[in-house]
């Protein structure tokens, strides 16, 4: 993204659920204005029921602002967010959770700077103690059809098809789509521009509980670099 003028950020994942079955979640939106001038951000919160809540935020020069998504949209919603601004800013989404009132933790994601019709995810797992999900958002006014191609480590690939109504976020339970005890990658192909993320929640080896989020990749590459790694 070096050299790009980024004034839009998209977040497919987000939830304010708070109930006995799903657990509790707190979502935040962090906006950084590194400019010497004031910035004006417009956020569209796109819910699971096709409702869109819009907010306008003023970001002072050289500032960081934090917004409580639970307060902005209310409890027990799945939500995506589309951030647009009149200046270049940076947007991230922290999410803290007690997943199904069992596994607690938190994750954070930088927004995607664009929508696309193809999204790839290398990671995914439905083994015991792992729950994998796909969050897809259609921010436009026309219905979207998307194919989900699951590539498995030890079985033939599986394909599913979903429809996303206009201005709607949907959530797909990958564990239900591909059966238990699978390592899985996924390719999402849509007939219109969408954003997709992959949340995972886990209790690794029955000892380490938590969760993480993956933003999809639109273009496969021949070289990938990772700064972090540890075998201590």
Residue pairs with C-beta under 8 A, 6 or more apart in sequence:
1 113
4 113
5 88
6 88
6 89
6 90
6 113
7 84
7 85
7 86
7 87
7 88
7 89
8 82
8 83
8 84
8 85
8 113
8 114
9 82
9 83
9 89
9 90
9 91
9 110
9 111
9 112
9 113
10 80
10 81
10 82
10 83
10 111
10 112
10 113
10 114
10 115
10 137
10 139
10 195
11 29
11 80
11 81
11 82
11 83
11 91
11 93
11 109
11 111
11 112
11 195
11 197
12 80
12 112
12 135
12 136
12 137
12 169
12 194
12 195
12 196
12 197
13 80
13 93
13 95
13 109
13 135
13 197
13 199
13 213
14 27
14 69
14 78
14 79
14 80
14 81
14 93
14 95
14 135
14 169
15 22
15 25
15 27
15 77
15 78
15 79
15 95
16 25
16 26
16 27
16 69
16 70
16 73
16 74
16 75
16 76
16 77
16 79
17 23
17 24
17 25
17 75
17 76
17 77
17 78
18 24
18 25
18 75
18 76
19 76
20 101
21 100
22 100
23 97
23 98
23 99
23 100
23 101
23 102
24 97
24 98
24 101
25 70
25 95
25 96
25 97
25 98
26 68
26 70
26 95
26 96
26 97
27 69
27 70
27 79
27 93
27 94
27 95
28 66
28 67
28 68
28 69
28 93
28 94
28 95
29 43
29 66
29 67
29 69
29 81
29 83
29 91
29 92
29 93
30 64
30 65
30 66
30 67
30 91
30 92
30 93
30 94
31 41
31 57
31 59
31 64
31 65
31 66
31 67
31 83
31 89
31 90
31 91
32 63
32 64
32 89
32 90
32 91
33 39
33 59
33 60
33 61
33 62
33 63
33 64
33 65
33 87
33 89
34 62
34 88
34 89
34 90
35 61
35 62
35 87
35 88
35 89
36 61
36 62
37 61
37 87
38 58
38 59
38 60
38 61
39 58
39 59
39 85
39 86
39 87
39 89
40 56
40 57
40 58
40 59
40 85
40 86
40 87
41 56
41 57
41 58
41 59
41 83
41 84
41 85
41 89
42 54
42 55
42 56
42 57
42 83
42 84
42 85
43 54
43 55
43 56
43 57
43 67
43 81
43 82
43 83
43 84
44 52
44 53
44 54
44 81
44 82
44 139
45 52
45 53
45 54
45 55
45 69
45 72
45 73
45 79
45 80
45 81
46 52
46 79
46 80
46 81
46 82
46 137
46 139
46 167
46 168
46 169
47 53
47 73
47 77
47 78
47 79
47 168
47 169
48 77
48 78
48 79
48 168
48 169
48 170
48 171
49 77
49 168
50 165
50 166
50 167
50 168
51 167
52 167
53 72
53 73
55 67
55 72
57 65
57 67
59 65
59 85
59 89
69 79
69 81
73 79
78 135
78 169
78 171
79 169
80 135
80 137
80 139
80 169
80 195
81 93
81 111
82 137
82 139
83 89
83 91
83 111
90 110
91 110
91 111
92 108
92 109
92 110
92 111
93 108
93 109
93 111
94 106
94 107
94 108
95 106
95 107
95 108
95 109
95 213
96 105
96 106
97 103
97 104
97 105
97 106
97 201
97 211
98 104
99 105
99 131
99 201
99 211
100 201
102 203
102 209
103 201
103 202
103 203
103 209
103 210
103 211
104 209
104 210
105 201
105 209
105 210
105 211
106 210
106 211
107 199
107 211
107 212
107 213
108 213
109 197
109 213
109 215
110 215
111 215
112 195
112 215
112 216
114 218
115 139
115 193
115 194
115 195
116 193
116 194
116 195
116 216
116 218
117 189
117 190
117 191
117 192
117 193
117 194
118 187
118 188
118 189
118 190
118 218
119 187
119 188
119 194
119 195
119 196
119 216
119 217
119 218
120 185
120 186
120 187
120 188
120 216
120 217
120 218
120 220
121 134
121 185
121 186
121 187
121 188
121 196
121 198
121 214
121 216
121 217
122 185
123 185
123 198
123 200
123 214
124 132
124 150
124 174
124 183
124 184
124 185
124 186
124 198
124 200
125 132
125 182
125 183
125 184
125 200
125 202
126 132
126 174
126 175
126 178
126 179
126 180
126 181
126 182
126 184
127 180
127 181
127 182
127 183
128 180
128 181
129 202
129 203
129 204
129 205
129 206
130 175
130 200
130 201
130 202
131 173
131 175
131 200
131 201
131 202
132 174
132 175
132 184
132 198
132 199
132 200
133 171
133 172
133 173
133 174
133 198
133 199
133 200
134 148
134 171
134 172
134 174
134 186
134 188
134 196
134 197
134 198
135 169
135 170
135 171
135 172
135 196
135 197
135 198
135 199
136 146
136 162
136 164
136 169
136 170
136 171
136 172
136 188
136 190
136 194
136 195
136 196
137 164
137 168
137 169
137 170
137 194
137 195
137 196
138 144
138 164
138 165
138 166
138 167
138 168
138 169
138 192
138 194
139 167
139 194
139 195
140 166
140 167
140 192
140 193
141 166
141 167
142 166
142 192
143 163
143 164
143 165
143 166
144 163
144 164
144 190
144 191
144 192
144 194
145 161
145 162
145 163
145 164
145 190
145 191
146 161
146 162
146 163
146 164
146 188
146 189
146 190
146 191
146 194
147 159
147 160
147 161
147 188
147 189
147 190
148 159
148 160
148 161
148 162
148 172
148 177
148 186
148 187
148 188
149 157
149 158
149 159
149 186
149 187
149 188
149 189
150 157
150 158
150 159
150 160
150 174
150 177
150 178
150 184
150 185
150 186
151 157
151 184
151 185
151 186
151 187
152 158
152 178
152 182
152 183
152 184
153 182
153 183
153 184
154 182
154 183
155 182
158 177
158 178
160 172
160 177
162 170
162 172
164 170
164 190
164 194
174 184
174 186
178 184
186 198
188 194
188 196
188 216
196 216
197 213
197 214
197 215
197 216
198 213
198 214
198 216
199 211
199 212
199 213
199 214
200 211
200 212
200 213
200 214
201 210
201 211
202 208
202 209
202 210
202 211
203 209
204 210
